Amino acid sequence: MTDLHPIRRALISVSDKTGLIDLAKALSARGVELLSTGGSAKAMRDAGLEVKDVSEVTGFPEMMDGRVKTLHPKVHGGLLALRDNDDHVAAMNEHDIAGIDLLVVNLYPFEATVAAGADYDTCIENIDIGGPAMIRAASKNAAFVNVIVDVEDYDKLLGDMEQHDGATCPKFRRKLSQKAYARTAAYDAAVSTWMAEQLELEAPKRRAFAGELKQTLRYGENSHQKAAFYTDGSGRAGVATATQLQGKELSYNNINDTDAAFELVSEFAPENGPAVAIIKHANPCGVAVGATLVEAYQKAFDCDRTSAFGGIVALNQPLDAETASKIVEIFTEVVIAPGASEEAKEIFAGKKNLRLLLTDGLPDPRAPITAYKQVAGGLLVQDKDVGTVALDELKVVTKVAPTDEQMADLLFAWKVAKHVKSNAIVYVKGGATVGVGAGQMSRLDSANVAASKAQRMADALELDESPAKGSAVASDAFFPFADGLLEAAAAGGTCVIQPGGSMRDEEVIKAADEAGLAMVFTGMRHFRH
């Protein structure tokens, strides 16, 4: 028997009617018999096509509010029967089961229903049963049956049929089968994840993960690594949902860094004023707020002009022409913002390698998200760090209390430290970072690195002294010893924000008092590995 199998009979039942009529007309023109249910059948009949109801085939009407309509041997037998198996063919003849050569199904919109905030019962009713059952049956029988679960495959199906005179080739059917199984797996993952959330299960016995391919990447972190970018369907504003207006394709590292930049800048609500974050290798090299967007950019850029070259710039407000003109003065990989003026777009258009990504808004920095990290043989799963502290939650632990101006810088520094690789030390002055120490093995080293960067900033701007003088200092975790704190004080820090909770807190507080520092505890740490 040839591996090319003609399509003579198709069952079409879709919730998304996009492209349905064009597909159905093309199939009908080839003499394919059309079976369908409910709204799909009506839409095709309204287009003048001849369609047979599945209920005519099964001899049973749709029942139980449509819950039962395709779960029948005459449907599943038509999908599962091996056409080259004599016993299967005999059973088909005996029970009057006709083969189904093509199944076109897209499932009830469960994910969209959940995303829309529907109540429990509505979500339950949008769990498709018959659809996944048919998809899995057809997918198992890819030797004979085609299964389409994605609108984008309609033209591919018709193309393969055209190439093979109304039939399809085995490789094409197997590709469809793989995609179909992945779709039902993703669907089941969405349902099981939602149910776990409804039950408030922190660690369910099994977890299912799913993603949809957005982009095949040129390579991964390095050129010898293969990579791809998948979206999770959450619709969270950011690099996964942004529209790229110009520039070459994003790389693996671009995507990672752009995500880090936009998540950081989103900590600063746009109604509180413009904010800019410049990221390099997933760490901020400059973050600032300002009276205008261009002022915020300049302050962020000044923090570390060397590292800003080839960096990622994230804005919390739409890009304007003045800021765009300033950004293009140096080489920048990516700019991401919640919108841009036409003038700004025109300015960027002259920089063909600069990627401009626009989003519909900012992500909610407090929205709960599940984060995953792969380790050998498994996955670590945790809640995303969405922890925040308010002014009235800070505990002053030193004899000297921070001034209002210092408190504003401390809270700013704390937001930034949350997005810096541990161990993290951040110096802030006047609503801008002036030194960032990231990813060091000791907190003392991070304090040294941040102070060194502050001095480099002074040299670059030809300042009389390090901008760390008079700065606010944030530490993402407690100081285990007083040495890191004293290093920050030596660099010029005058106030400190840290979680507290060390066995040596009293020693550290005493050192702060002796150095004349104001210090507050948050009671919360922000490790970032």
C-alpha positions in Angstrom: 0.0 0.0 0.0 1.3 3.5 -0.9 2.2 5.9 1.8 0.3 8.6 0.0 -3.3 8.6 1.2 -6.1 10.7 -0.4 -8.4 12.8 1.7 -11.9 11.8 1.0 -13.7 12.6 4.2 -13.0 15.4 6.7 -14.4 16.1 10.2 -14.2 19.9 11.0 -15.2 21.2 14.4 -13.5 24.5 15.4 -14.1 27.2 18.0 -11.9 29.6 16.0 -13.5 30.1 12.7 -10.6 32.0 11.1 -9.9 30.6 7.6 -12.6 28.0 8.0 -14.7 28.8 4.9 -11.6 29.1 2.6 -10.4 25.7 3.8 -13.8 24.1 3.5 -14.4 25.4 0.0 -10.9 24.2 -1.1 -11.7 20.7 0.3 -15.2 20.6 -1.2 -13.8 21.6 -4.6 -11.6 18.4 -4.4 -14.7 16.3 -3.6 -14.0 15.9 0.1 -17.1 15.0 2.1 -17.5 17.4 5.0 -18.7 16.4 8.5 -19.1 18.9 11.2 -20.9 20.0 14.4 -22.7 23.0 15.8 -21.4 26.4 14.9 -18.9 25.1 12.4 -21.5 23.3 10.4 -23.8 26.3 10.4 -20.9 28.6 9.2 -20.1 26.3 6.3 -23.8 25.9 5.3 -24.2 29.6 5.4 -21.4 29.8 2.9 -23.3 27.5 0.6 -21.4 24.3 1.3 -22.9 20.8 1.7 -22.2 19.5 5.3 -23.3 16.4 7.0 -23.9 16.6 10.8 -21.9 14.2 13.0 -25.2 13.3 14.6 -26.3 11.8 11.2 -23.2 9.6 11.2 -23.5 8.5 14.8 -27.3 8.2 15.0 -27.2 10.1 18.2 -28.1 13.8 18.7 -25.8 16.2 20.5 -26.8 16.0 24.2 -26.0 17.3 27.6 -25.5 20.9 26.4 -23.1 19.7 23.7 -20.9 17.7 26.2 -21.5 14.6 24.2 -21.5 14.7 20.4 -18.3 13.1 19.0 -17.5 10.5 21.6 -18.8 7.6 19.5 -17.3 4.5 17.8 -18.4 5.8 14.4 -16.2 8.8 14.9 -13.3 7.3 16.8 -13.4 4.1 14.7 -13.2 6.3 11.6 -10.1 8.0 13.0 -8.3 5.0 14.5 -8.9 2.3 12.0 -5.7 1.0 10.2 -6.6 0.9 6.6 -4.1 -1.8 5.8 -5.3 -4.1 8.6 -7.8 -6.7 7.4 -9.4 -7.1 10.8 -9.9 -3.3 11.1 -11.4 -3.1 7.7 -13.7 -6.0 8.4 -14.9 -4.2 11.6 -15.5 -1.0 9.7 -17.6 -2.9 7.2 -19.5 -4.8 9.8 -20.4 -1.7 11.9 -20.9 0.7 9.0 -17.9 2.9 10.0 -16.5 5.1 7.3 -12.9 6.3 7.5 -12.1 9.9 8.4 -9.0 11.0 6.6 -8.8 14.6 8.0 -9.6 16.0 11.4 -9.6 19.8 11.8 -10.2 20.8 15.5 -9.2 23.7 17.6 -10.2 23.4 21.2 -12.6 25.3 23.5 -10.8 28.5 24.5 -10.0 27.4 28.0 -6.8 29.5 28.4 -8.5 32.6 27.1 -11.4 32.0 29.4 -9.1 31.8 32.5 -7.1 34.9 31.3 -10.4 36.8 31.1 -11.0 36.2 34.8 -14.1 34.0 34.3 -15.6 32.2 37.4 -14.9 28.6 38.3 -18.0 27.1 36.6 -17.4 29.0 33.4 -13.8 27.8 33.2 -14.9 24.2 33.8 -17.4 24.4 31.0 -14.6 25.6 28.7 -12.6 22.4 29.2 -12.9 20.5 25.9 -13.3 16.8 26.2 -14.3 15.5 22.7 -11.8 17.7 20.9 -8.7 16.3 22.7 -10.0 12.8 22.4 -10.4 13.1 18.7 -7.0 14.8 18.3 -5.2 12.1 20.1 -7.0 9.4 18.2 -6.2 11.0 14.8 -2.6 11.7 15.9 -2.0 8.1 16.8 -3.1 7.0 13.4 -0.9 9.5 11.4 -0.1 6.6 9.1 -3.4 7.3 7.5 -5.0 10.4 9.1 -4.2 14.1 9.0 -5.0 16.2 12.1 -5.0 20.0 12.0 -5.0 22.0 15.3 -3.5 25.3 14.1 -5.0 27.7 11.6 -1.6 28.4 10.1 -1.5 24.8 8.9 -4.5 25.1 6.6 -2.5 26.4 3.6 0.2 23.8 4.3 -2.4 21.0 4.1 -3.8 22.3 0.9 -0.2 22.7 -0.5 0.6 19.1 0.3 -2.6 17.9 -1.2 -1.9 19.9 -4.4 1.6 18.4 -4.6 0.2 14.9 -4.2 -3.0 15.1 -6.2 -5.4 15.3 -3.3 -3.3 13.0 -1.0 -0.8 13.8 1.7 2.7 12.4 2.4 3.6 10.5 5.6 6.2 13.0 6.7 3.6 15.8 6.6 1.1 13.7 8.6 3.7 12.9 11.2 4.6 16.6 11.6 0.9 17.3 12.1 0.7 14.5 14.7 3.6 15.9 16.7 2.1 19.4 16.7 -1.3 18.0 17.7 0.0 16.0 20.7 2.0 19.1 21.8 -1.3 21.1 21.6 -3.2 18.6 23.8 -0.3 18.5 26.2 -0.3 22.3 26.5 -4.0 22.3 27.0 -3.9 19.7 29.7 -1.0 21.7 31.3 -3.2 24.8 31.4 -6.1 23.0 32.9 -4.0 21.2 35.6 -2.1 24.4 36.5 -5.4 26.3 36.9 -6.9 23.5 39.0 -3.8 23.5 41.2 -4.1 27.3 41.7 -7.8 26.9 42.5 -7.0 24.4 45.1 -4.1 26.5 46.4 -1.6 23.6 46.0 1.8 25.0 46.5 3.6 21.9 45.3 1.3 19.5 43.3 2.5 16.0 42.8 3.1 16.6 39.1 3.5 19.8 37.1 3.0 20.2 33.4 4.8 23.0 31.5 3.9 24.3 28.0 5.1 26.9 25.6 4.4 28.1 22.1 7.3 28.7 19.7 7.7 32.4 19.0 11.1 32.4 17.4 13.8 30.0 16.4 17.0 31.8 17.4 20.3 32.0 15.5 22.0 30.5 18.5 21.9 30.5 22.3 24.2 32.2 24.8 27.1 31.1 22.6 27.3 30.4 18.9 27.7 26.6 19.4 24.4 26.4 21.3 21.0 25.9 19.6 18.1 27.9 21.0 14.5 29.0 20.6 12.1 31.4 22.2 8.8 30.1 23.5 5.9 32.1 25.0 3.8 30.9 27.9 0.5 32.4 26.9 0.3 34.7 30.0 0.2 37.8 27.9 2.4 39.6 30.4 3.7 42.9 28.9 7.3 42.6 28.0 9.7 41.1 25.4 7.4 38.1 24.7 4.5 40.3 23.7 6.3 43.4 22.3 6.1 44.5 18.7 9.5 44.9 17.1 9.5 47.9 14.8 13.0 47.8 13.5 16.4 46.2 13.8 17.7 42.7 13.2 16.4 39.6 14.9 16.7 39.5 18.7 19.3 37.0 20.0 19.0 34.8 23.0 21.1 37.2 25.1 19.1 40.2 23.8 15.8 38.6 24.9 17.2 37.7 28.4 18.6 41.2 28.9 15.6 43.0 27.6 13.4 41.1 29.9 15.6 42.0 32.9 15.6 45.7 31.8 11.8 46.0 31.4 11.0 44.1 34.6 13.3 46.4 36.5 12.0 49.7 35.0 8.4 48.5 35.7 9.1 48.8 39.4 8.7 52.6 38.8 5.1 53.5 38.1 4.9 55.9 35.2 2.5 58.2 37.0 5.3 58.9 39.5 7.6 60.2 36.8 9.9 59.0 34.1 12.4 56.2 34.8 15.1 54.5 32.7 17.1 51.3 33.2 20.2 50.4 31.2 21.1 46.7 31.4 24.2 44.7 30.5 24.4 41.0 30.9 21.2 40.9 33.0 22.5 43.4 35.5 21.7 47.1 35.7 24.6 49.4 34.9 22.5 52.5 35.4 19.0 53.2 36.7 17.4 56.6 37.3 14.3 58.7 37.6 14.1 62.3 36.4 11.8 65.2 35.7 11.9 64.2 32.0 12.6 61.0 30.2 15.8 62.4 28.7 17.0 63.5 32.1 16.4 60.0 33.6 18.2 58.5 30.6 21.2 60.8 31.1 21.4 60.1 34.8 21.2 56.3 34.2 23.9 56.6 31.4 26.2 58.6 33.6 26.3 55.9 36.2 28.5 53.7 34.0 29.1 55.1 30.5 31.5 52.3 29.6 29.1 49.5 30.4 26.1 51.3 28.8 27.8 50.9 25.3 26.0 48.0 23.6 23.4 47.8 26.4 19.6 47.4 26.7 17.6 50.5 27.5 14.1 50.2 29.1 11.8 53.1 29.6 8.6 53.3 31.8 7.0 55.9 29.6 6.7 56.3 25.8 9.9 57.2 24.0 10.0 60.8 22.9 12.2 62.5 20.2 14.5 64.2 22.7 15.3 61.0 24.5 15.6 59.1 21.2 18.2 61.6 19.9 20.2 61.1 23.1 20.1 57.3 23.0 21.4 57.1 19.4 24.6 59.0 20.3 26.1 55.7 21.3 25.6 52.1 20.1 22.6 50.5 21.8 21.4 47.0 21.2 17.7 47.3 22.2 15.3 49.9 23.4 12.0 48.7 24.9 9.2 51.1 25.9 5.4 51.3 26.3 5.0 53.3 23.0 7.0 55.8 21.0 6.2 59.1 19.2 6.4 59.2 15.4 9.4 61.6 15.7 11.2 59.1 17.9 10.6 56.3 15.5 12.0 58.4 12.6 15.1 59.2 14.6 15.6 55.5 15.3 14.9 54.6 11.7 18.4 55.9 10.8 20.0 53.3 13.1 19.2 50.0 11.2 20.8 47.7 13.8 19.0 49.3 16.8 16.0 47.2 17.8 13.0 49.1 19.0 10.4 47.1 20.9 7.1 48.6 21.8 4.6 47.2 24.4 1.0 47.9 25.3 2.0 48.9 28.8 4.1 47.8 31.7 3.9 44.5 33.6 2.5 44.6 37.1 5.6 44.1 39.3 3.4 42.6 42.0 1.5 40.1 39.9 2.1 36.5 41.0 4.1 34.5 38.5 5.6 31.0 38.8 9.3 31.0 37.9 11.3 27.9 36.8 15.0 27.1 36.7 16.5 24.0 35.3 19.0 22.0 37.2 20.5 18.6 36.2 17.7 16.1 36.3 14.9 18.5 37.3 13.4 21.9 37.7 13.3 24.3 40.6 10.0 26.0 40.9 9.2 29.1 42.9 7.1 32.2 43.0 8.7 35.1 41.2 10.1 37.7 43.7 7.4 40.3 43.7 8.1 41.4 47.3 7.9 45.1 48.1 8.3 47.2 51.2 6.4 50.4 51.9 7.8 53.4 53.8 5.8 52.5 57.0 7.2 49.0 56.9 10.8 50.1 57.3 12.4 49.8 60.8 14.9 52.4 61.8 17.6 50.5 63.8 20.2 53.2 64.3 20.4 56.3 66.5 20.2 58.5 63.5 17.1 58.2 61.3 17.2 58.9 57.6 15.9 62.2 56.3 13.0 62.3 53.9 15.4 62.7 51.0 17.5 59.8 52.2 14.5 57.6 52.6 13.4 58.3 49.0 16.9 57.2 47.8 16.9 54.2 50.1 13.6 52.9 48.7 14.9 53.6 45.1 18.1 51.7 45.9 16.0 48.8 47.3 14.0 48.4 44.1 17.1 48.3 42.1 18.9 45.9 44.3 16.1 43.4 43.8 17.1 43.2 40.2 20.9 42.9 40.7 22.6 39.5 40.8 23.7 38.5 44.4 25.6 39.5 46.3 24.3 43.0 45.4 25.4 46.4 46.7 23.8 49.5 45.2 24.8 53.2 45.8 22.1 55.8 44.9 22.1 59.5 45.0 19.4 61.9 43.9 17.2 59.2 42.3 20.0 57.6 40.3 22.4 54.8 40.7 26.0 55.9 41.1 27.6 52.5 41.7 26.5 48.9 41.3 28.3 45.9 42.7 26.8 42.7 41.3 27.4 38.9 41.5 30.4 38.9 43.8 31.2 36.0 46.1 31.3 38.3 49.2 29.3 41.4 50.1 32.6 43.1 50.9 33.7 42.6 47.3 30.4 43.9 46.0 30.8 47.1 48.1 34.3 47.5 46.7 33.1 47.0 43.1 30.3 49.5 43.5 32.7 52.1 45.1 35.1 51.5 42.2 32.4 52.1 39.7 31.3 55.3 41.5 34.9 56.6 41.2 35.0 55.8 37.5 31.8 57.8 37.2 33.5 60.7 38.9 36.5 60.4 36.5 34.3 60.3 33.5 32.2 63.3 34.5 35.3 65.1 35.9 33.7 65.4 39.3 35.6 66.7 42.3 34.7 63.7 44.4 33.0 60.3 44.1 29.3 60.5 43.7 29.1 57.8 46.4 29.8 60.6 48.9 26.5 61.2 50.6 24.8 58.2 48.9 22.2 55.8 50.0 23.3 52.2 50.1 21.2 49.1 49.5 22.2 45.5 50.3 20.0 42.7 48.9 20.7 40.5 51.9 21.9 41.2 55.5 25.5 42.1 56.3 26.9 38.9 57.9 29.8 41.1 59.3 30.3 44.8 59.7 33.1 44.9 57.1 30.9 45.3 54.1 28.9 48.0 55.8 32.1 49.9 56.8 33.4 49.6 53.2 30.2 51.3 52.0 30.6 54.0 54.7 34.2 54.5 53.6 33.0 55.0 50.0 30.8 57.8 51.3 27.5 56.1 52.0 25.5 57.9 54.7 22.4 55.7 55.0 21.8 52.0 54.5 18.8 49.8 53.7 19.1 46.0 54.3 17.0 43.1 55.4 18.5 42.5 58.8 18.3 39.1 60.4 22.0 38.3 60.8 23.3 36.7 64.0 25.6 39.8 64.1 22.9 42.4 63.6 23.8 44.1 66.9 27.4 44.2 65.9 26.5 45.7 62.5 24.1 48.3 64.1 26.8 49.3 66.5 29.2 49.8 63.6 26.6 51.9 61.8 26.1 54.1 64.9 29.8 54.6 65.3 30.1 55.6 61.7 27.2 58.0 62.0 25.1 56.1 59.5 21.3 55.9 59.4 20.1 52.4 58.7 16.7 50.7 58.2 15.7 47.1 58.1 13.2 45.7 55.6 12.7 42.3 57.0 12.8 41.0 53.4 15.8 39.9 51.3 16.1 39.9 47.5 18.6 37.2 46.6 18.9 36.8 42.8 20.9 33.9 41.5 
